[in-house]
Amino acid sequence: MSGKPKSQRSAASYAASVRSPEERPLVMAVLNVTPDSFSGDGVVADAPALVARVERLVADGADIIDIGGESTRPGSAPVPLEEELRRVGPLLRALDGRGIPVSIDTRKAEVAELAVRAGAEIVNDVSGLRDERLAAVAADHGARLVLIHNGWELAERGIPDGGDPVDRVVREVERLAAVAERRGVPRERLIADAGVGFGKTPEESLALVARTDELRRRVHPLPLLVGPSRKRFIGHALELPVEERLEGTLACVAIAAFAGAALIRVHDVRPAARVARMAWALRASVPARD
């Protein structure tokens, strides 16, 4: 772990500041503590084995570990609260105090509470605050909160969601930001997530990645998270199964990083971290546009 002190310090201080597009994007590593991850990388193992995996992810270039105990793939069965706690609890407790920045990927306030009490810095809720208590948990513990555009959730809840994909994301982020602020989360601790692949056509997801710069500008001052990793729209574009979508993912990582995304969520950390750093170096060589 001694080889990554600078990266860890920058990520650990993330909760105290809003990143500008001139800062290197942070790589958020996906760690699915589940048996049914859509990408086939889910694991259920004992805490020491999971901690070793986390350490490998950090060595590969991860700045933040996004831990999830419930699959969010289309058609996946909801996981009971006690089972989700059983899956993520041992790892969260094992990582507490190790100085590794952690995000909790959950739709349940009770799981978020456990995680932030164990030191998690980010609550990554893919439901779009279906349970507003998630915002209250983030507020109470000074954690950052991810605000996602999830088209499936909006359709299920009867919330209007038509039009241009960038307009849709901006509109939903603004709605969720108002909810989060009402629950006590200051705007400087909010993160906007484009929701690539969440209730969108492949064409809409492609457009969101291609228009990252426009989206970043429109959600400013919220930092932008982009999570394209291995998703269906890549398979649609390349006509490839999930296990063969690395190159497509890396193309999206390059576009998002060059366009100034603050966080990039991926499964394949080592190649994605290198591509993100290179894209950021290229961006840094161009005269400032903001």
N, C-alpha and C positions, 0 to 999 in steps of 0.2 A: 504493500500500500504506500510505501514511502516514495514511489515514483510519481505520484499524482498530487502533491500538496497544492500546487498553484491552482489546478483545476478544481479541486475540492474546496479551496477557499472561495473561489469565485462563485461556485454554485451554492455554497453554504450561506453566502451573503446575499443571495438572489432575493430572498424575501424582503430585504430592506430597501430595494431600489427597483426602478423600472429601467430595463435594458434599452439602449438605443440600437438602431440597426448597424452602427459602426462597431459594436461589440461582437465578438465571436458567438455564433449560435451555440446554445447548450444542447448536448445530445442526451435525450431521455431514453433510457434503455427499458424495453418491455420485459417484465419478468412475470409470466403467468403461472401462478401457483394453482393450476387447475388441470383437470384431466381432459378438457374438451376445448382447448384454444382453437380458434378457426385456422390458425396457421400451423397447428400441429406441434407447437413448441412448449405446450403446457407441461408443468412438472408438479408432482406432489412428492416431497421427500422430507427427510428430517432437517432440522434447522442448520446443523453444521454443514451439510451438503449444499444447502441453499446459500449460506453465507459464503462458501467457497465459490459458488457460481457468481454471486454478487461481486466478489473480489476480482474474478476474471473479467466481468463486464467493465469494472472501473479501470482495470489494466488495459482493456481494449479501447478505452476512450470515453466511457460513459461519465457524464457529469451528474446525472440524477437517475435513480433506479425507481421505475414506476411499477409498483407491486399490485397485482390484482388477483383476487380469489374467486372471481365470477366471470365467465366468458360473456362477451358482449356481441358475439357473432349473431347474425340473423337466425331466428328460430331456436336459439339456445334456451334451455330451461332455466328459470330463476333458481338461484341457490338460496336455501334457507339461511337465515342470519347466523345461527349457531355453526353451520357448516362453513360459512365464509370466515367467521372468526377463527374456527379451528385451523383453516388453511393458512391464513396470513399471520395470525397471532404469534406463533413461535418465531417466525423470521423477523417480524417487527421488533420483538423483544430482544432477539439476538443482535440486531443491528443498532439498538439504542446505545448511544455513547461512542460509537465507532467513528463518527465524523463523516459518514457517507450520506450525502443528501438523498432523501427518500420522498417519493410521491405515493399516495395511496389511490389506486384506481377502484372506486367503489360508488355504488348508488345508495348506500345505507349509512345513515348518520352514526349509528352505533359503531360500525367498522371504522369510519373516519375518526371518531372520538378515540378509539383504541390506538389508531395510528398516530395521531398528532400528540397524544400523551406519550407515545414512544419516540417522539422526535421527528415525525414526518413534517416536511415543510410545505407540501402542496397537497390539496385535496382535488383530485382529478375525477370529477363526476360526469359521466357520459350521458346521464339522464336529462341534463338541462334543468337541474333543480326541481325535479318532480317532488322531492322531499326538501322543502326549504330549510329544514333543520341542518342540512349539510352546510349551508352558508353560516348559520349560527355557530356551528362547531369551528369553522375556519375563523370566524370573528373572535370567538372566545379564546383561541389559542394563538392568534397572530399568524395563522397559516395563509398561504396564497390559495386562491380558488380558481379553477378552470371553468370558464363559461363556454359551453359547446353549442353549436348548431346541430341538433339531432332531428332530422326530418321525420324519422319513425315516431319519435316521442311527440312531436308537434301534431302529426296526423292523428295519433291515438287520443290526444287531449283536445282535438278540435281547434287548435290555434292556427289562424290563417298563415300560410307559408308559401305564397306563390311569387313568381317573377324571376328576375335575374339571380343567379346563384350568389354573386357577391352581395347584392342588395339583401338577399334573404339572410345571409350570415350576419351582416352588419345590423340589420333590424333585430334579429334574435339576441345578439350579444348586448345590444342596448337595452332590450327588455330584461334580460337576465342581470345585467349590471344594476339596474334599478332595484330588482329584488334583493340582490346581494347587499347593496348599500343600505337598504331598508332593514336588513338583518344585521347590519353592523360591520360589514367588510368594507374598508375604505377602498376607493378606486385604485389606489396605487398597489393594492395586493391582488388585483384581478388579472387574469390571463384570458385572452380570447383564443378559442380553438375553432378552426374552420370546419371541423366535423367532416373531413374528407371521408367519403364512404359511408357516412351515417345517414341513410334515408335520402340518397341522391343517386341520380342516374350516373353511369360511367362518364358520360359527356360532361355532366355538371362537376364531378370530381376532378376531371382533367382540367376544366376551366378554372377551378379554384386554385389548383397548383400553378397553372400557367399565369394566373393573375395575382400571385402572392404579393407582389409589390403594391398593387392597387389596394388589396385587402388590408395589408399592413398599414398603409397610410390612413385608411378609413376607420380602422379600429383604434388608432393612436389616441391617447397615450398607452392603451393596453398593449402589452407585448403579445405577439402572435405565435401560437403553437400550430405546427403542421405535422400531421401524422399519416403519411401515405403508405406505410410499410406493408408490403405484400398484399395490398387490398385488391378487391375484385376489379376495380377500374383498370388496374395495371394488367390483370389477366385478360380483360376485355380488349385492351389496346394491342397487346402482344399475342393474344390467343395462347396463353400459357397457364398451367396449373399453379397453385399457390407456392409449391416448393421450387418453382423456376422463375420467381419474380424478383430476384435480387437486382439484376441490372436495371429493370424498370423502376424499382424502388430508389436506386442510387441516382437515376436521372432526376427523379422528383426531389431528392435530397439536394442535389446540386442547384436546381432551380430555386427551391425555397431558401436555401442558405444564401445564395447570391442576391436574392430579392430582399433579404433582411429579416427573415423569420427569427424570432428569439429562441425558440425551442423546436427541436425536431425529434419526433418520437419514432423509434425504430427497433426492430428485432436484431438485425445484423449489425452490431455496434462497431466492430473494427473497421470494415470498409466504409460504413456510413460516416463515422467520425472523420476519417481521412478525407472523404469527398467533401464533407461540410467545411473542414478547415481549408481545403484548397479553394472551394468556391468563395469562402469568406476572404481569403487572401486576394483573390481576383477582384472581389468587390472593393476591398480596401485600396486597391491600386487605382481605382477610378475616382476622379474628383467628386467631392461630396455633392449629393443631389438633394439633400433634405434641408 
